[in-house]
């Protein structure tokens, strides 16, 4: 007996856990903002004389200046892999490879765009760390703190978190690879975020918001691509009844 057209359609992966992880992490992030721990953590690395490790060879040289071109080079590699996949990328459908490249690009651009319009200044700009600005919450949109602004969220940390899209692209076919992508992107993002925290360039909330925004971007793109993939067989299956109806007449001839 021939299978029904509906049975040939790919099932959408049910992942209510992803929704609860996204919502739960958002609530925890908002609690962090409310706690006011940003300043307390900043005081671990800075004082009224500034941040002594601001120009350190490791935190500024290796983990900031030297690494800045890397995410864009990786993004170029992902774009090329849409057509010429290598390694585990060969096991992804073309749509999923495009999803990975698009998600990474959108995440990088989203963080950069928000920073461009942010009035929040960096910790090293604050008066209590030797600067001229006053501490104003990044939720106080449109309110200037007297500093240079443009410091929220953490752009440098997005060089790691932007690749969270690999988890969503791989989770449909290679769950173990997806988990490795997730761990690698989180480790890279928090390492780069810590480097900026030590230098006085960002608060912890800036890094956490960058992680969540990159995650949310990846989740939205994943939902859109999954819907497109689910619709492709339905268009093909619309021709099945027509072809089935032609078979008796062909046999009669």
N, C-alpha and C positions, 0 to 999 in steps of 0.2 A: 504494500500500500504506500502510495506516495505521501511524503510528509506534507503537512499543510504549510502554506506560505508563511504563516506566523511563526511556525517552529523553526524556520530557517533564519529568522532575524536574530542578530546578536543581542544577548541580554546586556542591558546596561549594568555596570558593576554597582551593586548597592553598597554604599559606604557611609552609613549614618555616623560612623565613628569619626570620619573626617569633619563632618559638620560640628559635632560636639567638641572635637579638638580645636577647631577654629573659634567657636564661640567661647569655650572655656579659656583659651589663651588670651582672647580679647578682654574678657572680664578680669583676668589676672593682670594684664597689662594696664588696664584702667585703675586697678587697685594700686599698682606700683606708682602711677602718676599721682594718685591721691595721697600716697604715703609721704611724699616729699623726700624720699631717700636719694634722689639724684644728687642733691647738694652734699649730703653726708658722704656719699661715695666719692664725689669729686674731691672732698677734703682729704681723702686718703693719699692722693697724689699731688695735691697743690696746696699752697699757702698764700699769704699776702705777698710773698715774693715771686709768685707765679708757679709754674710747673717745671721742676728741675729736669725732667726727662723729655721736655718738649722737642728738643733737637737731638735726642739720643740716636746713635747710628742704627740701633735695632728698630725702635718704635717709629722713627721718622724715615730713616734711610731704607732699610730692608722691607719693613712692613707697610710703608706708605709710598714713598717716591718710586722705589724700584718696582713695585707690584701694580702700579696704576694702569699700565697698558695691558696687563694680563687678561682681565675680563673681556675686553674688546677683541683680543686675539682669539680667545676661546669662543666668543660669539661668532666670529668669522668662520671658525672651524665647524660650529654647529650648523651654520647656514650652508656651508659646503656639503656637510654630511646629509642634508636633505636629499641631495642628488647622488652623492658618493659616500654612502655610509661605511663606517669601519667598526670593527669590534662588535660590541653588544648592540650598537645602533642598527646593525643589519637585521636584527630580529624585530625591529619596530616597523609598523606600517608607515608609508610615506607621510600620512596625516599626522602620526605621532611624532615623527622626526621634525616636521614643520611646527608642530605644537611646542616642542622643546625649544627650538630656535626662537620662535615668536614670543614665548613666555619670558625667556631670559631678556630679550630685547625690551619688551614692554615693562618689565620690572625695573631695569636700569633707567629707562626713560621716565617712568613714573616717579621714582625717588628723586631724580635730578630735577624734574619739573616742580615738585613740591618744595624742594630746597630753594629753588629760584624765587619763589614767592613767600618764603618764610621770613618773619621778622625776628625769630629767635636767634640770639647770639650764642657763641661758644662759651664754655666755662672760662677759658683764659681771657675773655673780654670782661668778665665781672669785676666789680670794684674789690670784692673780697679776695680776688686772686691777682690784684695789681692792675686791673683794667678800668674801664669807665662805665660799663653797663650795669644795670640792675637786673636782678633775677625776675623774669616774667614767664609765666607758664606758656608753653607752646599752644595751649588751648585758648589763650587770649589773642584770638585772630585779629590782625590789624593793629595791635598795640605794640609800639616800638619800645624796646628796653634801653635805648640810648647807645646800643652797639652797632656793629656792622650787619647783624642778621644773617640770614641765609645758612643757618646751621642745623635746621631740622627738616627731615630726619637725617640719619647717618649715611651719607653718600658712599663713604669708603667701605662700610660693612656690606653694602649692596653688591660689591664685587664677589662676595661669597653667597649671600642669600638669594641673589637673582637666579642662581642655578637650582633652587628648590624645585623648579619646573621639571627637572629630571625625575623626581620622585613620582609626579603625577603621570608623566609620559610612560614610565616603565612599569608602574604598578599594575597595569592591565594584563601584562604578559610575563614580566619577570619581577616578581615581588622582591626577591632577594637583592637584585640589582637596584631596585627602587629604594630599598632601605639603605643601601650603601651610598646612593646619591644623596639621600636625605641627610645621613650622618656627615658626609663630606661637606655638603653645602652649609650645614649648621656649624660645623667645626670651623670652616673657613670664615664664615660671617662673624662668629663671635671672637675669633682670633683677631681679625681686622678691627672689629669694634673695640676690643680691649686695648689694642694699640692706640687708638684714638682717645680712649678714656684716659689712659696713662699720660698722654701728651696734653690733656686738657682741651682737646678739640671737640669732644662730645660728652653728653651725659649718657648714662645707661639707658634711659628711656628712649633716646634717639636710636640706639642700636636695636632695642626691642621692637620699636615701631617699624623700623626698616624690615626686620624679620617677618613681622606679621603682614605688612603690606605686600611683600614679595610672595608670601604664602597665599594671601587672598587673591593676588593677581594670577598666580598659577592655578588656583582652584577654579576661578571663573573661566579661564581659557580651557581648562580640562573639561568643564561641563559643556562648553560650546562645541568643542571638537568631538566629544562623545555623542552629542546629539546629531552632528553631521554624519558621523560614521554609522549611527543607528538608522539614519534615513536612507542611506545608499542602497542597502538590500531591498528596502520596501519599494523603491522605484524599479529595481530590476525584477522583483517578484510580481509586479503589476502585469508583466508580459507572460507569466507562466500560464494562466488560464487560456490565453489566446493560443499559445503554442500547443497546449494540451488538446484544444478543440480542433486543431488542424490534423492531428494524428489519425483519427478514423478515416477522414476523407482521403488522406494520403495512402492509407492501407487499401481503400476501396479501389483506387486507381491501379 
